[in-house]
Amino acid sequence: MLRLTHSIKSKISPKCHQFISNTRISSYSRHNFRFTGQQHSSPNLQNTSIPPLQSNPVTSNSGAWAKHAVGFPHVGYVGPVVFGLTTTAASFVTAAVIFDRNQQTLWERFRKHTRQWSIFGVSEESVLFDLWKEKKDMILEKRELLLERLKNYLDRINLPLDLKRAFWMLGAKLATMSESEKTLSTLIALNSIVFLAWQIPRLTPFMSQWFMHLPGTKRNVTLLTSCFSHQEFFHFTLNMVGLWSFGRVIHDHFGREQFVAMYLSAGIGANVVSHACSLALRNSRPLMPSLGASGAIYSLVASTAILHPNSSISLIFLPMIPIKLGYALPALMGFDLAGILLRWKMFDHFAHLAGAGLGIGYMHYGEQHIWGPLVRKVHEIRENSRNGGGKGQGGIYMLTEPKQKHESAQPQTTKWTKWF
C-alpha cells in the first residue's frame, strides 16, 4: 500500500488537487507527494463539505505533519466496521457452501464407483487415499472435456493453422494448470484489469472515486475494491509477485474456497483497521486515500512464515542474501511499527501490520474455530433440508472394497494429428 507521488499528480483531477491543498500538509510534503501503495485522493468530493481549517499550515522547515486533521463532518467507524464484518462473513459462508457442494459431488462420485459399504475394517488413510485418487480422476476428466470442447470449437471456425495451434497450446496450458495456479491467475488478472484501467486518463475520475478508499467518506465499498487497485507499475508488480509466491503455499494448505475467503477477509480487514487508525489520529496526521493489495499480501507472508518459518526468501534488491521467514516477518513488522512511530508517509503501515496480524491469527485459530465449525454447520443445514428437516446421517459410509472402474471412465490421451 503506497501513497500519492508528485509524478502522478497530473493524473488526478483538479478537484483532487484542491482537496490535497485543503489537507494543510506542510509545503515540503506537498511538493514531495509520493504514491507509496495505498494513498490517493478522490475527485467528486464536492459533497463532502470539508470546512476550512482554523490553524496555519506547518512550514516546510519543520517537516512535520499538520497540527489539525481534515475537518470531515460525521466521520464514522461503525459503517466501515459493519461493512468489513458483513463482507467477511459473506465470503466465508459462500466459500463454505461451495466447499460443501464440491465435497458432496466428490463423495457421490466416490460412492458410485464402489461396490460395498461398511463402517468397519477400513483405515482412515486408505479412505483418504481413495478420495484423493477419485478427485484426481475427476480433475483429469474435466481437463480432457475442456480440451475436447476446444478442439471441436477450433475445428468449426475458419482460422489459419498457426493461429489454431497457438490457441490450442494456450488452452492446453490452462487445462494443465494446478488448482492454485488457476486461482492465483484469476486474482492477478483482476488486478491487471484494474491496473490497466488506471492508465487510461479518461477513467481516472471513475477509478479515483470507486477504487480508492478515503477515510471520512461513506463509500464503504472501496474497502473491497481498493484491494484490487494499483496505480504504479512497481507497486503492482511487487504485490503480484508476492501473491504468486506466497499464495501458492497457503492455497495448497487451505484449498481454493478457504484461501479465497481468507485472502479477501485479510484485505478488507487491513483496510478497516487502516481506516479506523487514520480517523483516530486525524488530529496529528492528514487523512489520505489508500489503495493496494499489500494488506492481503502481508497476511499471506505471515501465514507462510507460521507454516514454514525455516524457509528462506530473498529480497528483490538483495537476491543473493537469503533470509529465513521466521526472521523476515518480525523484521518487516518492526519496520512498519517504526514507520507508525516515526510518522513515515510513504507506506500504509497500519494496513501492513493489520494484514500480518490477521494472517497470524487465522493460522492459529481460523481453521479450527471459524472454518471447521462453519463447514460442519453448512453441511448439517444441507442434510437437514434434504431429509425434510430431520436429522441427517450422522457419519460417512466407508467402502470396504473399491470397484474397478470402467475403461471408458479412465482419462484418455488425445492426439491431434490433424494439426501437429
KANOR-V739258 format. One record per run of one state. SS is the DSSP state (A for helix, B for strand, O for the rest). FROM is the first residue (numbers start at 1). LEN is the number of residues. If there is no record, write none. Layout:
ss: (SS SS)
from: (FROM FROM)
len: (LEN LEN)
//
This chain:
ss: (O A O A O A O A O B O B O A O B O A O A O A O A O B O A O A O A O B O A O B O B A O A O B O A O)
from: (1 6 12 14 23 27 31 46 49 51 52 71 72 78 113 114 119 124 157 161 176 179 199 201 211 213 215 222 229 233 255 256 281 289 291 294 308 312 315 322 325 342 349 387 398 403 407 410)
len: (5 6 2 9 4 4 15 3 2 1 19 1 6 35 1 5 5 33 4 15 3 20 2 10 2 2 7 7 4 22 1 25 8 2 3 14 4 3 7 3 17 7 38 11 5 4 3 11)
//
